[in-house]
Each structure stands twice: as structure tokens, then as C-alpha cells.
Amino acid sequence: MNGFPFEIKRATANPYESLTEHEILDKLEKSREHAEQGTYKDAAEVSRDKRAKYV
């Protein structure tokens, strides 16, 4: 009961490592596909949900 409501893991990849142009374009394409499918959440919506649940 006195813990985090999610699992904590050490990152296996460096989030600050540079991406190649191909990797950036691939991520952008996936983002566009998610937007077209409606399978995304706006950052403001995610923040609002977290505040409502944990604050």
C-alpha cells in the first residue's frame, strides 16, 4: 500500500542519445498514424487525469 502506483525500472537506453534522420522520420510517421487512428492522448489530458487521480 505504501508504494508507487507503477513499476520503476532503470532505463536501458540513453533518452538523450541522438537519433538518426531515419529514426526521427520513422517516429514522426508513427505519430501521424496514431493521430489518424485517434490512438493518442493530448498532453494536457494526461496531466489532468494524473492530477485528478493522485492529487
C-alpha distance matrix in Angstrom:
0.0 3.8 5.8 8.5 8.9 11.8 13.5 15.4 18.9 22.0 24.8 27.6 30.2 31.3 30.6 33.6 36.0 39.0 39.4 42.8 44.6 44.1 40.3 40.3 42.5 40.4 37.2 39.3 40.6 37.2 36.1 39.2 38.6 35.1 36.6 39.4 37.0 34.7 31.7 30.4 28.4 29.9 28.0 28.2 26.6 23.7 23.2 23.6 20.9 18.4 19.4 19.1 15.6 14.0 16.5
3.8 0.0 3.8 7.1 9.1 11.8 13.2 14.2 17.8 20.5 23.4 26.4 28.9 29.7 29.0 31.7 34.3 37.4 38.2 41.7 43.6 43.4 39.6 39.4 41.9 40.1 36.8 38.8 40.5 37.3 36.0 39.3 39.0 35.6 37.0 40.0 37.9 35.5 32.5 30.8 28.7 29.8 27.5 27.7 26.6 23.5 22.6 23.3 21.1 18.1 18.7 19.2 15.9 13.5 15.6
5.8 3.8 0.0 3.7 6.4 8.4 9.5 10.5 14.1 16.9 19.7 22.7 25.1 26.0 25.4 28.2 30.7 33.8 34.5 38.0 40.0 39.8 35.9 35.8 38.4 36.5 33.3 35.4 37.1 33.9 32.8 36.1 35.9 32.5 34.1 37.1 35.1 32.8 29.7 27.9 26.1 27.3 24.9 25.5 24.5 21.2 20.5 21.7 19.5 16.3 17.5 18.4 15.1 12.7 15.3
8.5 7.1 3.7 0.0 3.8 5.4 7.2 8.1 11.9 14.8 17.1 20.3 22.4 23.2 22.2 25.1 27.7 30.7 31.2 34.7 36.5 36.3 32.5 32.3 34.8 33.0 29.7 31.7 33.5 30.3 29.1 32.5 32.3 28.9 30.5 33.6 31.7 29.4 26.3 24.4 22.5 23.7 21.3 22.2 21.2 17.7 17.2 18.7 16.6 13.3 15.0 16.2 13.0 10.7 13.6
8.9 9.1 6.4 3.8 0.0 3.8 7.1 9.4 13.0 16.3 18.1 21.1 23.1 24.2 22.8 26.0 28.4 31.1 31.2 34.5 36.1 35.6 31.8 31.6 33.7 31.8 28.4 30.3 31.8 28.4 27.2 30.4 30.0 26.5 28.0 31.0 28.8 26.5 23.4 21.8 20.0 21.6 19.7 20.5 19.0 15.6 15.7 16.8 14.1 11.4 13.6 14.2 10.7 9.5 13.0
11.8 11.8 8.4 5.4 3.8 0.0 3.8 6.5 9.7 13.1 14.7 17.6 19.6 20.9 19.8 23.1 25.3 28.0 27.9 31.2 32.9 32.3 28.5 28.5 30.7 28.6 25.4 27.6 29.0 25.7 24.8 28.1 27.6 24.3 26.2 29.1 27.0 25.1 21.7 20.2 18.9 20.7 18.9 20.4 19.0 15.4 16.0 17.8 15.1 12.5 15.3 16.4 13.1 12.2 15.7
13.5 13.2 9.5 7.2 7.1 3.8 0.0 3.8 6.5 10.2 12.2 14.7 17.2 18.9 18.4 21.8 23.7 26.6 26.7 29.9 31.9 31.2 27.4 27.9 30.2 28.0 25.0 27.7 29.0 25.7 25.3 28.8 28.2 25.2 27.5 30.3 28.2 26.7 23.2 21.8 21.0 22.9 21.0 22.9 21.9 18.1 18.8 21.0 18.5 15.9 18.8 20.0 16.9 15.7 19.1
15.4 14.2 10.5 8.1 9.4 6.5 3.8 0.0 3.8 6.9 9.4 12.3 14.8 16.1 15.8 19.1 21.0 24.2 24.7 28.1 30.4 30.1 26.2 26.7 29.4 27.4 24.5 27.2 28.9 25.9 25.4 29.1 28.9 26.1 28.2 31.3 29.6 28.2 24.6 22.9 22.1 23.5 21.1 23.2 22.8 18.9 19.2 21.8 19.9 16.9 19.5 21.4 18.6 16.9 19.8
18.9 17.8 14.1 11.9 13.0 9.7 6.5 3.8 0.0 3.8 6.3 8.7 11.6 13.3 13.7 17.1 18.5 21.8 22.3 25.5 28.1 27.7 23.9 24.7 27.5 25.5 22.9 25.9 27.6 24.7 24.7 28.4 28.2 25.8 28.2 31.1 29.6 28.6 24.9 23.4 23.1 24.5 22.3 24.9 24.6 20.8 21.3 24.3 22.5 19.7 22.5 24.5 21.8 20.3 23.2
22.0 20.5 16.9 14.8 16.3 13.1 10.2 6.9 3.8 0.0 3.8 6.3 9.1 10.4 11.6 14.5 15.8 19.3 20.3 23.6 26.4 26.3 22.6 23.5 26.7 24.9 22.5 25.6 27.5 25.0 25.0 28.8 28.9 26.9 29.2 32.2 31.1 30.2 26.7 24.9 24.7 25.8 23.4 26.1 26.3 22.6 22.9 26.2 24.8 21.9 24.5 26.9 24.6 22.8 25.3
24.8 23.4 19.7 17.1 18.1 14.7 12.2 9.4 6.3 3.8 0.0 3.8 5.5 7.1 8.1 11.3 12.3 15.7 16.5 19.8 22.6 22.5 18.9 19.8 23.0 21.3 19.0 22.1 24.2 21.9 22.0 25.8 26.0 24.3 26.6 29.6 28.7 28.0 24.6 22.9 23.0 24.0 21.7 24.8 25.2 21.7 22.2 25.7 24.5 22.0 24.7 27.3 25.3 23.8 26.3
27.6 26.4 22.7 20.3 21.1 17.6 14.7 12.3 8.7 6.3 3.8 0.0 3.8 6.8 9.0 12.0 11.8 15.0 15.6 18.4 21.5 21.1 17.7 19.3 22.3 20.5 18.7 22.2 23.9 21.7 22.5 26.2 26.2 24.9 27.5 30.2 29.4 29.2 25.7 24.4 25.0 26.2 24.3 27.6 27.9 24.5 25.4 28.8 27.6 25.3 28.2 30.6 28.5 27.3 29.9
30.2 28.9 25.1 22.4 23.1 19.6 17.2 14.8 11.6 9.1 5.5 3.8 0.0 3.8 6.1 8.8 8.1 11.2 11.9 14.8 18.0 17.8 14.5 15.9 19.2 17.7 16.1 19.4 21.4 19.7 20.4 23.9 24.4 23.4 25.8 28.5 28.1 28.0 24.8 23.3 24.0 24.9 23.1 26.5 27.2 24.0 24.9 28.5 27.7 25.6 28.4 31.0 29.3 28.2 30.5
31.3 29.7 26.0 23.2 24.2 20.9 18.9 16.1 13.3 10.4 7.1 6.8 3.8 0.0 3.8 5.4 5.4 9.0 10.7 14.0 17.2 17.9 14.6 15.4 19.0 18.3 16.5 19.4 21.9 20.6 20.8 24.3 25.3 24.3 26.3 29.3 29.3 28.9 26.0 24.0 24.4 24.7 22.5 25.8 27.0 24.0 24.4 28.1 27.8 25.6 28.0 31.0 29.7 28.3 30.2
30.6 29.0 25.4 22.2 22.8 19.8 18.4 15.8 13.7 11.6 8.1 9.0 6.1 3.8 0.0 3.8 5.6 8.5 9.7 13.4 15.9 16.8 13.4 13.4 17.0 16.5 14.1 16.6 19.4 18.2 17.8 21.4 22.7 21.5 23.1 26.3 26.4 25.8 23.1 20.8 21.0 21.1 18.9 22.1 23.5 20.7 21.1 24.8 24.8 22.8 25.2 28.1 27.1 25.9 27.7
33.6 31.7 28.2 25.1 26.0 23.1 21.8 19.1 17.1 14.5 11.3 12.0 8.8 5.4 3.8 0.0 3.8 6.4 8.9 12.5 15.0 16.7 13.8 13.3 17.1 17.4 15.3 17.3 20.5 19.9 19.4 22.6 24.4 23.5 24.8 27.9 28.6 28.0 25.6 23.1 23.2 22.8 20.4 23.5 25.4 22.8 22.9 26.7 27.1 25.1 27.1 30.3 29.6 28.3 29.7
36.0 34.3 30.7 27.7 28.4 25.3 23.7 21.0 18.5 15.8 12.3 11.8 8.1 5.4 5.6 3.8 0.0 3.8 6.5 9.7 12.8 14.3 11.7 12.1 15.8 16.1 14.7 17.1 19.9 19.5 19.7 22.8 24.3 24.0 25.5 28.4 29.0 28.9 26.5 24.5 25.1 25.0 23.0 26.3 28.0 25.5 25.9 29.7 29.9 28.1 30.3 33.4 32.6 31.4 33.0
39.0 37.4 33.8 30.7 31.1 28.0 26.6 24.2 21.8 19.3 15.7 15.0 11.2 9.0 8.5 6.4 3.8 0.0 3.8 6.6 9.4 11.5 9.6 9.6 13.2 14.1 13.2 15.1 18.0 18.3 18.5 21.2 23.0 23.2 24.5 27.1 28.2 28.3 26.3 24.4 25.3 24.9 23.3 26.7 28.5 26.4 27.0 30.7 31.1 29.7 31.9 34.9 34.4 33.5 35.0
39.4 38.2 34.5 31.2 31.2 27.9 26.7 24.7 22.3 20.3 16.5 15.6 11.9 10.7 9.7 8.9 6.5 3.8 0.0 3.8 6.5 7.9 5.8 6.2 9.7 10.4 10.0 12.0 14.5 15.1 15.7 18.2 19.9 20.4 21.8 24.1 25.3 25.8 23.9 22.3 23.7 23.6 22.5 26.1 27.6 25.7 26.8 30.3 30.5 29.5 32.0 34.7 34.2 33.7 35.4
42.8 41.7 38.0 34.7 34.5 31.2 29.9 28.1 25.5 23.6 19.8 18.4 14.8 14.0 13.4 12.5 9.7 6.6 3.8 0.0 3.8 5.3 5.1 6.3 8.7 9.8 10.8 12.4 14.3 15.5 16.7 18.5 20.1 21.3 22.7 24.6 26.0 26.9 25.3 24.1 25.9 25.9 25.2 28.8 30.2 28.6 29.9 33.3 33.5 32.7 35.3 37.9 37.4 37.1 38.9
44.6 43.6 40.0 36.5 36.1 32.9 31.9 30.4 28.1 26.4 22.6 21.5 18.0 17.2 15.9 15.0 12.8 9.4 6.5 3.8 0.0 3.8 5.5 5.1 6.2 8.5 10.0 10.5 12.3 14.4 15.3 16.5 18.4 20.1 21.1 22.6 24.5 25.6 24.5 23.3 25.3 25.1 24.8 28.3 29.8 28.6 30.0 33.2 33.6 33.2 35.7 38.2 38.0 38.0 39.6
44.1 43.4 39.8 36.3 35.6 32.3 31.2 30.1 27.7 26.3 22.5 21.1 17.8 17.9 16.8 16.7 14.3 11.5 7.9 5.3 3.8 0.0 3.8 5.5 5.2 6.1 8.7 9.8 10.5 12.4 14.2 15.3 16.5 18.5 20.0 21.1 22.6 24.2 22.9 22.3 24.8 25.1 25.2 28.8 29.8 28.6 30.4 33.5 33.6 33.3 36.1 38.3 37.9 38.2 40.1
40.3 39.6 35.9 32.5 31.8 28.5 27.4 26.2 23.9 22.6 18.9 17.7 14.5 14.6 13.4 13.8 11.7 9.6 5.8 5.1 5.5 3.8 0.0 3.8 5.5 5.0 6.2 8.6 9.8 10.6 12.3 14.3 15.4 16.6 18.4 20.1 21.2 22.3 20.6 19.8 22.1 22.6 22.4 26.1 27.0 25.4 27.3 30.5 30.4 29.9 32.8 35.0 34.5 34.6 36.6
40.3 39.4 35.8 32.3 31.6 28.5 27.9 26.7 24.7 23.5 19.8 19.3 15.9 15.4 13.4 13.3 12.1 9.6 6.2 6.3 5.1 5.5 3.8 0.0 3.8 5.4 5.2 6.2 8.6 10.0 10.6 12.4 14.3 15.4 16.5 18.5 20.1 20.9 19.6 18.3 20.2 20.2 20.0 23.6 24.8 23.6 25.2 28.3 28.6 28.4 31.0 33.3 33.1 33.3 35.0
42.5 41.9 38.4 34.8 33.7 30.7 30.2 29.4 27.5 26.7 23.0 22.3 19.2 19.0 17.0 17.1 15.8 13.2 9.7 8.7 6.2 5.2 5.5 3.8 0.0 3.8 5.5 5.0 6.1 8.7 9.8 10.5 12.3 14.3 15.2 16.5 18.4 19.7 18.9 18.2 20.6 20.7 21.2 24.7 25.7 24.8 26.8 29.7 29.9 30.1 32.7 34.7 34.7 35.3 37.0
40.4 40.1 36.5 33.0 31.8 28.6 28.0 27.4 25.5 24.9 21.3 20.5 17.7 18.3 16.5 17.4 16.1 14.1 10.4 9.8 8.5 6.1 5.0 5.4 3.8 0.0 3.8 5.4 5.1 6.3 8.7 9.9 10.7 12.5 14.3 15.5 16.7 18.3 17.0 16.7 19.5 20.3 21.0 24.6 25.1 23.9 26.3 29.1 28.8 29.0 32.0 33.8 33.4 34.1 36.2
37.2 36.8 33.3 29.7 28.4 25.4 25.0 24.5 22.9 22.5 19.0 18.7 16.1 16.5 14.1 15.3 14.7 13.2 10.0 10.8 10.0 8.7 6.2 5.2 5.5 3.8 0.0 3.8 5.4 5.1 6.2 8.7 9.9 10.6 12.3 14.3 15.3 16.2 14.6 13.7 16.2 16.9 17.3 20.9 21.5 20.2 22.5 25.4 25.2 25.3 28.2 30.1 29.7 30.4 32.4
39.3 38.8 35.4 31.7 30.3 27.6 27.7 27.2 25.9 25.6 22.1 22.2 19.4 19.4 16.6 17.3 17.1 15.1 12.0 12.4 10.5 9.8 8.6 6.2 5.0 5.4 3.8 0.0 3.8 5.5 5.0 6.3 8.7 9.9 10.5 12.4 14.3 15.1 14.4 13.4 15.7 15.9 16.7 20.1 20.9 20.3 22.5 25.1 25.3 25.8 28.4 30.2 30.4 31.2 32.9
40.6 40.5 37.1 33.5 31.8 29.0 29.0 28.9 27.6 27.5 24.2 23.9 21.4 21.9 19.4 20.5 19.9 18.0 14.5 14.3 12.3 10.5 9.8 8.6 6.1 5.1 5.4 3.8 0.0 3.8 5.4 5.1 6.3 8.7 9.9 10.6 12.4 14.1 13.6 13.6 16.6 17.4 18.9 22.2 22.4 22.0 24.6 26.9 26.8 27.6 30.4 31.9 31.9 33.1 35.0
37.2 37.3 33.9 30.3 28.4 25.7 25.7 25.9 24.7 25.0 21.9 21.7 19.7 20.6 18.2 19.9 19.5 18.3 15.1 15.5 14.4 12.4 10.6 10.0 8.7 6.3 5.1 5.5 3.8 0.0 3.8 5.4 5.0 6.2 8.6 9.9 10.5 12.1 10.7 10.9 14.2 15.6 17.1 20.5 20.3 19.5 22.4 24.6 24.1 24.9 27.9 29.2 28.9 30.2 32.4
36.1 36.0 32.8 29.1 27.2 24.8 25.3 25.4 24.7 25.0 22.0 22.5 20.4 20.8 17.8 19.4 19.7 18.5 15.7 16.7 15.3 14.2 12.3 10.6 9.8 8.7 6.2 5.0 5.4 3.8 0.0 3.8 5.4 5.1 6.2 8.7 9.9 10.3 9.4 8.5 11.3 12.2 13.7 17.0 17.1 16.6 19.3 21.6 21.4 22.3 25.1 26.5 26.6 27.9 29.8
39.2 39.3 36.1 32.5 30.4 28.1 28.8 29.1 28.4 28.8 25.8 26.2 23.9 24.3 21.4 22.6 22.8 21.2 18.2 18.5 16.5 15.3 14.3 12.4 10.5 9.9 8.7 6.3 5.1 5.4 3.8 0.0 3.8 5.4 5.0 6.2 8.6 9.7 10.1 10.0 13.0 13.6 15.8 18.7 18.7 18.9 21.7 23.5 23.5 24.9 27.5 28.6 29.0 30.6 32.3
38.6 39.0 35.9 32.3 30.0 27.6 28.2 28.9 28.2 28.9 26.0 26.2 24.4 25.3 22.7 24.4 24.3 23.0 19.9 20.1 18.4 16.5 15.4 14.3 12.3 10.7 9.9 8.7 6.3 5.0 5.4 3.8 0.0 3.8 5.4 5.1 6.2 8.5 8.5 9.8 13.3 14.9 17.4 20.3 19.6 19.6 22.8 24.4 23.8 25.4 28.3 29.0 29.1 30.9 33.0
35.1 35.6 32.5 28.9 26.5 24.3 25.2 26.1 25.8 26.9 24.3 24.9 23.4 24.3 21.5 23.5 24.0 23.2 20.4 21.3 20.1 18.5 16.6 15.4 14.3 12.5 10.6 9.9 8.7 6.2 5.1 5.4 3.8 0.0 3.8 5.5 5.1 5.9 5.0 6.1 9.7 11.8 14.3 17.2 16.1 16.0 19.3 20.8 20.1 21.7 24.6 25.3 25.3 27.2 29.3
36.6 37.0 34.1 30.5 28.0 26.2 27.5 28.2 28.2 29.2 26.6 27.5 25.8 26.3 23.1 24.8 25.5 24.5 21.8 22.7 21.1 20.0 18.4 16.5 15.2 14.3 12.3 10.5 9.9 8.6 6.2 5.0 5.4 3.8 0.0 3.8 5.4 5.0 6.3 6.3 9.2 10.3 13.3 15.7 14.9 15.6 18.7 19.9 19.8 21.7 24.2 24.9 25.4 27.4 29.2
39.4 40.0 37.1 33.6 31.0 29.1 30.3 31.3 31.1 32.2 29.6 30.2 28.5 29.3 26.3 27.9 28.4 27.1 24.1 24.6 22.6 21.1 20.1 18.5 16.5 15.5 14.3 12.4 10.6 9.9 8.7 6.2 5.1 5.5 3.8 0.0 3.8 5.5 7.9 9.4 12.4 13.7 16.9 19.0 18.0 19.0 22.2 23.0 22.7 24.9 27.5 27.8 28.3 30.6 32.4
37.0 37.9 35.1 31.7 28.8 27.0 28.2 29.6 29.6 31.1 28.7 29.4 28.1 29.3 26.4 28.6 29.0 28.2 25.3 26.0 24.5 22.6 21.2 20.1 18.4 16.7 15.3 14.3 12.4 10.5 9.9 8.6 6.2 5.1 5.4 3.8 0.0 3.8 5.4 8.3 11.6 13.8 17.1 19.2 17.5 18.1 21.6 22.3 21.4 23.6 26.5 26.4 26.6 29.0 31.2
34.7 35.5 32.8 29.4 26.5 25.1 26.7 28.2 28.6 30.2 28.0 29.2 28.0 28.9 25.8 28.0 28.9 28.3 25.8 26.9 25.6 24.2 22.3 20.9 19.7 18.3 16.2 15.1 14.1 12.1 10.3 9.7 8.5 5.9 5.0 5.5 3.8 0.0 3.8 5.7 8.4 10.6 14.0 15.8 13.9 14.8 18.3 18.7 17.9 20.4 23.0 22.9 23.3 25.9 27.8
31.7 32.5 29.7 26.3 23.4 21.7 23.2 24.6 24.9 26.7 24.6 25.7 24.8 26.0 23.1 25.6 26.5 26.3 23.9 25.3 24.5 22.9 20.6 19.6 18.9 17.0 14.6 14.4 13.6 10.7 9.4 10.1 8.5 5.0 6.3 7.9 5.4 3.8 0.0 3.8 7.1 10.2 13.1 15.4 13.3 13.2 16.9 17.8 16.5 18.5 21.5 21.6 21.5 23.8 26.1
30.4 30.8 27.9 24.4 21.8 20.2 21.8 22.9 23.4 24.9 22.9 24.4 23.3 24.0 20.8 23.1 24.5 24.4 22.3 24.1 23.3 22.3 19.8 18.3 18.2 16.7 13.7 13.4 13.6 10.9 8.5 10.0 9.8 6.1 6.3 9.4 8.3 5.7 3.8 0.0 3.8 6.7 9.3 11.9 10.3 10.1 13.6 14.9 14.1 15.8 18.7 19.2 19.4 21.4 23.4
28.4 28.7 26.1 22.5 20.0 18.9 21.0 22.1 23.1 24.7 23.0 25.0 24.0 24.4 21.0 23.2 25.1 25.3 23.7 25.9 25.3 24.8 22.1 20.2 20.6 19.5 16.2 15.7 16.6 14.2 11.3 13.0 13.3 9.7 9.2 12.4 11.6 8.4 7.1 3.8 0.0 3.8 6.3 8.3 6.5 6.6 10.1 11.1 10.6 12.6 15.2 15.8 16.3 18.3 20.0
29.9 29.8 27.3 23.7 21.6 20.7 22.9 23.5 24.5 25.8 24.0 26.2 24.9 24.7 21.1 22.8 25.0 24.9 23.6 25.9 25.1 25.1 22.6 20.2 20.7 20.3 16.9 15.9 17.4 15.6 12.2 13.6 14.9 11.8 10.3 13.7 13.8 10.6 10.2 6.7 3.8 0.0 3.8 5.4 5.2 6.5 8.8 10.0 10.8 12.6 14.5 15.6 16.8 18.5 19.6
28.0 27.5 24.9 21.3 19.7 18.9 21.0 21.1 22.3 23.4 21.7 24.3 23.1 22.5 18.9 20.4 23.0 23.3 22.5 25.2 24.8 25.2 22.4 20.0 21.2 21.0 17.3 16.7 18.9 17.1 13.7 15.8 17.4 14.3 13.3 16.9 17.1 14.0 13.1 9.3 6.3 3.8 0.0 3.8 5.4 5.1 6.2 8.6 9.9 10.7 12.3 14.3 15.4 16.4 17.2
28.2 27.7 25.5 22.2 20.5 20.4 22.9 23.2 24.9 26.1 24.8 27.6 26.5 25.8 22.1 23.5 26.3 26.7 26.1 28.8 28.3 28.8 26.1 23.6 24.7 24.6 20.9 20.1 22.2 20.5 17.0 18.7 20.3 17.2 15.7 19.0 19.2 15.8 15.4 11.9 8.3 5.4 3.8 0.0 3.8 5.5 5.1 6.1 8.6 10.0 10.6 12.3 14.3 15.4 15.6
26.6 26.6 24.5 21.2 19.0 19.0 21.9 22.8 24.6 26.3 25.2 27.9 27.2 27.0 23.5 25.4 28.0 28.5 27.6 30.2 29.8 29.8 27.0 24.8 25.7 25.1 21.5 20.9 22.4 20.3 17.1 18.7 19.6 16.1 14.9 18.0 17.5 13.9 13.3 10.3 6.5 5.2 5.4 3.8 0.0 3.8 5.5 5.1 6.2 8.7 10.0 10.6 12.3 14.3 15.0
23.7 23.5 21.2 17.7 15.6 15.4 18.1 18.9 20.8 22.6 21.7 24.5 24.0 24.0 20.7 22.8 25.5 26.4 25.7 28.6 28.6 28.6 25.4 23.6 24.8 23.9 20.2 20.3 22.0 19.5 16.6 18.9 19.6 16.0 15.6 19.0 18.1 14.8 13.2 10.1 6.6 6.5 5.1 5.5 3.8 0.0 3.8 5.5 5.2 6.2 8.7 10.0 10.6 12.1 13.5
23.2 22.6 20.5 17.2 15.7 16.0 18.8 19.2 21.3 22.9 22.2 25.4 24.9 24.4 21.1 22.9 25.9 27.0 26.8 29.9 30.0 30.4 27.3 25.2 26.8 26.3 22.5 22.5 24.6 22.4 19.3 21.7 22.8 19.3 18.7 22.2 21.6 18.3 16.9 13.6 10.1 8.8 6.2 5.1 5.5 3.8 0.0 3.8 5.5 5.2 6.2 8.6 9.9 10.5 11.0
23.6 23.3 21.7 18.7 16.8 17.8 21.0 21.8 24.3 26.2 25.7 28.8 28.5 28.1 24.8 26.7 29.7 30.7 30.3 33.3 33.2 33.5 30.5 28.3 29.7 29.1 25.4 25.1 26.9 24.6 21.6 23.5 24.4 20.8 19.9 23.0 22.3 18.7 17.8 14.9 11.1 10.0 8.6 6.1 5.1 5.5 3.8 0.0 3.8 5.5 5.2 6.2 8.6 10.2 10.2
20.9 21.1 19.5 16.6 14.1 15.1 18.5 19.9 22.5 24.8 24.5 27.6 27.7 27.8 24.8 27.1 29.9 31.1 30.5 33.5 33.6 33.6 30.4 28.6 29.9 28.8 25.2 25.3 26.8 24.1 21.4 23.5 23.8 20.1 19.8 22.7 21.4 17.9 16.5 14.1 10.6 10.8 9.9 8.6 6.2 5.2 5.5 3.8 0.0 3.8 5.5 5.2 6.2 8.6 10.0
18.4 18.1 16.3 13.3 11.4 12.5 15.9 16.9 19.7 21.9 22.0 25.3 25.6 25.6 22.8 25.1 28.1 29.7 29.5 32.7 33.2 33.3 29.9 28.4 30.1 29.0 25.3 25.8 27.6 24.9 22.3 24.9 25.4 21.7 21.7 24.9 23.6 20.4 18.5 15.8 12.6 12.6 10.7 10.0 8.7 6.2 5.2 5.5 3.8 0.0 3.8 5.4 5.1 5.9 7.7
19.4 18.7 17.5 15.0 13.6 15.3 18.8 19.5 22.5 24.5 24.7 28.2 28.4 28.0 25.2 27.1 30.3 31.9 32.0 35.3 35.7 36.1 32.8 31.0 32.7 32.0 28.2 28.4 30.4 27.9 25.1 27.5 28.3 24.6 24.2 27.5 26.5 23.0 21.5 18.7 15.2 14.5 12.3 10.6 10.0 8.7 6.2 5.2 5.5 3.8 0.0 3.8 5.5 5.4 5.1
19.1 19.2 18.4 16.2 14.2 16.4 20.0 21.4 24.5 26.9 27.3 30.6 31.0 31.0 28.1 30.3 33.4 34.9 34.7 37.9 38.2 38.3 35.0 33.3 34.7 33.8 30.1 30.2 31.9 29.2 26.5 28.6 29.0 25.3 24.9 27.8 26.4 22.9 21.6 19.2 15.8 15.6 14.3 12.3 10.6 10.0 8.6 6.2 5.2 5.4 3.8 0.0 3.8 5.9 6.0
15.6 15.9 15.1 13.0 10.7 13.1 16.9 18.6 21.8 24.6 25.3 28.5 29.3 29.7 27.1 29.6 32.6 34.4 34.2 37.4 38.0 37.9 34.5 33.1 34.7 33.4 29.7 30.4 31.9 28.9 26.6 29.0 29.1 25.3 25.4 28.3 26.6 23.3 21.5 19.4 16.3 16.8 15.4 14.3 12.3 10.6 9.9 8.6 6.2 5.1 5.5 3.8 0.0 3.8 6.2
14.0 13.5 12.7 10.7 9.5 12.2 15.7 16.9 20.3 22.8 23.8 27.3 28.2 28.3 25.9 28.3 31.4 33.5 33.7 37.1 38.0 38.2 34.6 33.3 35.3 34.1 30.4 31.2 33.1 30.2 27.9 30.6 30.9 27.2 27.4 30.6 29.0 25.9 23.8 21.4 18.3 18.5 16.4 15.4 14.3 12.1 10.5 10.2 8.6 5.9 5.4 5.9 3.8 0.0 3.8
16.5 15.6 15.3 13.6 13.0 15.7 19.1 19.8 23.2 25.3 26.3 29.9 30.5 30.2 27.7 29.7 33.0 35.0 35.4 38.9 39.6 40.1 36.6 35.0 37.0 36.2 32.4 32.9 35.0 32.4 29.8 32.3 33.0 29.3 29.2 32.4 31.2 27.8 26.1 23.4 20.0 19.6 17.2 15.6 15.0 13.5 11.0 10.2 10.0 7.7 5.1 6.0 6.2 3.8 0.0
